[in-house]
């Protein structure tokens, strides 16, 4: 994942996202188009369950406008760990468990 996504190669682009459950940490890393070498911005969103024993559910909040996304349009994301595709918005439900999906590593997919 790191090799394919410039956003994963720097610590200067780390933005902690608000999560309603303290056991779920979420962050976004974004590299602007002019720095990726592809001419396209690269955005990775990660949500992780920190509790190794219990499942947790939360709402992860993203200020879409702050990161250059249209708040009125769903954000298409691809989970690099499971291969599933989702549509995210400003408020996103996650359910993570140690025995199933312990994390989401989502990359923003352009139309």
N, C-alpha and C positions, 0 to 999 in steps of 0.2 A: 504494500500500500504506500509506504513511504517513498519508494522509488518512482511510483507513478504520479505522485501528487506533490508539487512544489510547496503547497501550504503546510505539509508535514515536515519540512526541512528547516524551519526557522522558529525561534521562540519569541520573536518580536511581534508576531501576528496572533498571539493567543488571547482570546476573549472568553472569560468565564460567563456562562449563561445561568440565569436564574432557574432553579429547580425547586419544586414545592416539597421535596423530600430530601432531608440532609444526607441520606444514604445514597443518593444518586447525584453524581457530579457530572456536569455537562459543560462542554466548551466548544468554541468555534475557532477555526484557524482559516485565514483567508489571505491569499496572495493576489494582488492586482494583476490584470492582464499584461501590463507592460513589464512585469518581472517574471512571468512564467516561462517565457520562451515559446509559448504556443499561440500567444495573442488572445488567450481566453483566461479570465479570472479562474482561480482554483479555490474552492471552498470545501472544507471538511468539517462536519459536525460530529462530535463524539459524546455519547452518554454512557456512563458506567455505573453499575451497582457496586458499591464499596463493601457491602455486607456479604461475606462469603457463606452465610448460613441461611439467609431468608430472602424471599422475593420482595421486591419493592416496586411500587408504581408511583409515577409522578407526572406532573405537567412541566415540560421544559419550555421556557419562554425565550423567544428570539425577537429582537427589535429589527425586523426585516429591512426597514428603511435605512437604519444605521449601516447596514452591510451592503447597501445598494440594490436590494431586491424590492420589487413592487409588492406592497402590503396587501393589494387587492387580488393578487394572482398566486395560486398555490405554487409552492416550491417543490419541484420534482427532485427526489433524492434516491440514491441507490445505496443499499446496505452492503458494504464490501465484505462483511463477515458471513451474511446469510444469502446474499444474492437477491433479496427482495427489494422491490421498488415501493416507495411511499410518496404521498404528497404531504408536505409540512406547511405550516403557516406560522402565525405569531405564537400560538399556544399548542403544544404537542404532547399527547399522551404517550408515555413509555411504560412498559412493564418488563422488568428485568429480573432474572432469577439465576442463582449460581448453577443450577442443574439444567438450564436451558440457554436462553440468550442473556449472557452476563453483561453484554455491551452492544451498542450500535456504533458503527463507524460509517457515517453517511457522507457520501459525496454528492454535491449538487450537480444535477444533470441538466444540461441546456436542451431546450426543444430543438 
